[in-house]
Amino acid sequence: MTKRLLQTFLRSHRGTEPLWKIWWICGIPVAWLTSALVIASEAARVADHPVAGDWLDVLRILIYVAWARLAWQCAHNAQAGIWTPVARCALAAGFIVMYLV
């Protein structure tokens, strides 16, 4: 892990990183990864491996929760104050979608 990436992670863990960095730079790869895990878990179920599909779902939810925690902590670091409640509502909606999918 590069020093710069580690510093970004530590700042986001403390809630001092700007929201846009966590939302866009980290959120897009998280979205790709969770989407791939949805596809992989469904493929595992179709291939008659339901336990593997369940574990992939657990992994997907854990990845989303880890990212959402960082985004929630950094939500107050937006330039415009309106983005804090918007981001937190979107994160809550994401939890619902993760549960339903």
Backbone torsions as a table, in degrees:
resi	resn	phi	psi	omega
1	MET	NA	133.6	-179.2
2	THR	-74.4	159.0	-178.5
3	LYS	-62.5	-39.5	-178.5
4	ARG	-66.2	-42.0	178.3
5	LEU	-65.6	-39.9	177.9
6	LEU	-64.5	-40.8	177.4
7	GLN	-64.5	-39.8	176.8
8	THR	-61.9	-43.9	178.7
9	PHE	-62.1	-44.5	-179.4
10	LEU	-64.9	-40.3	177.5
11	ARG	-65.5	-39.2	178.9
12	SER	-70.0	-33.4	177.1
13	HIS	-64.9	-34.6	177.4
14	ARG	-82.8	-11.8	-179.6
15	GLY	84.9	21.3	-178.1
16	THR	-107.2	-3.0	179.7
17	GLU	-80.5	143.6	176.2
18	PRO	-60.4	142.4	-176.7
19	LEU	-58.2	-40.4	-175.3
20	TRP	-59.9	-33.8	179.9
21	LYS	-66.5	-44.2	-179.2
22	ILE	-70.9	-40.7	-176.1
23	TRP	-67.7	-47.6	-173.4
24	TRP	-94.6	-49.6	-174.5
25	ILE	-71.0	-38.3	178.1
26	CYS	-93.3	-33.4	-174.4
27	GLY	-68.7	-36.5	-179.5
28	ILE	-66.2	-47.8	175.0
29	PRO	-62.2	-35.2	176.8
30	VAL	-63.6	-41.3	178.3
31	ALA	-63.6	-42.8	177.7
32	TRP	-62.1	-45.7	-177.8
33	LEU	-65.4	-44.1	179.8
34	THR	-67.6	-34.7	175.8
35	SER	-64.5	-43.4	177.7
36	ALA	-63.4	-36.2	178.4
37	LEU	-69.7	-33.2	174.5
38	VAL	-62.5	-47.0	180.0
39	ILE	-63.1	-43.9	-179.4
40	ALA	-65.6	-39.1	-179.6
41	SER	-68.1	-38.3	177.3
42	GLU	-69.0	-37.1	176.5
43	ALA	-64.4	-37.8	177.6
44	ALA	-65.2	-38.5	178.5
45	ARG	-68.2	-39.5	178.0
46	VAL	-64.7	-34.6	179.2
47	ALA	-81.8	12.4	176.8
48	ASP	66.2	41.4	174.2
49	HIS	-127.8	68.0	-173.8
50	PRO	-65.5	-30.5	179.8
51	VAL	-67.2	-41.8	177.1
52	ALA	-62.5	-40.3	176.9
53	GLY	-61.8	-39.5	178.4
54	ASP	-65.6	-41.4	179.0
55	TRP	-66.8	-35.1	175.7
56	LEU	-66.4	-35.7	175.5
57	ASP	-65.7	-41.3	177.3
58	VAL	-61.9	-44.0	177.9
59	LEU	-60.9	-43.3	179.1
60	ARG	-59.7	-45.2	-178.6
61	ILE	-67.5	-39.8	178.5
62	LEU	-63.5	-39.5	177.9
63	ILE	-64.6	-43.5	179.1
64	TYR	-64.6	-43.0	-179.3
65	VAL	-62.2	-41.3	179.1
66	ALA	-61.9	-45.3	179.2
67	TRP	-68.5	-42.2	-177.9
68	ALA	-63.4	-35.8	178.0
69	ARG	-62.3	-44.8	178.6
70	LEU	-64.6	-43.0	180.0
71	ALA	-65.6	-38.9	179.6
72	TRP	-63.7	-43.2	-179.7
73	GLN	-66.1	-32.1	-177.7
74	CYS	-94.1	1.2	-175.8
75	ALA	-60.5	-30.1	-179.1
76	HIS	-77.4	-4.9	-179.0
77	ASN	-95.5	30.5	177.2
78	ALA	-88.9	152.8	-179.3
79	GLN	-66.6	-42.4	177.8
80	ALA	-102.3	136.0	-176.2
81	GLY	-62.7	-23.2	-178.6
82	ILE	-65.7	-24.5	-175.6
83	TRP	-72.5	-21.8	178.4
84	THR	-63.1	-55.7	178.6
85	PRO	-68.4	-31.9	178.5
86	VAL	-64.3	-45.8	-179.8
87	ALA	-63.7	-42.4	-178.3
88	ARG	-69.0	-35.9	174.9
89	CYS	-66.3	-40.2	177.9
90	ALA	-65.1	-37.5	177.5
91	LEU	-66.0	-40.8	177.5
92	ALA	-64.2	-42.0	176.8
93	ALA	-63.4	-36.0	176.7
94	GLY	-63.2	-37.2	175.9
95	PHE	-62.0	-41.9	179.6
96	ILE	-64.0	-45.5	179.5
97	VAL	-63.0	-42.2	178.6
98	MET	-60.7	-36.9	-179.9
99	TYR	-71.6	-40.6	-175.9
100	LEU	-75.7	-28.3	-178.0
101	VAL	-82.7	NA	NA
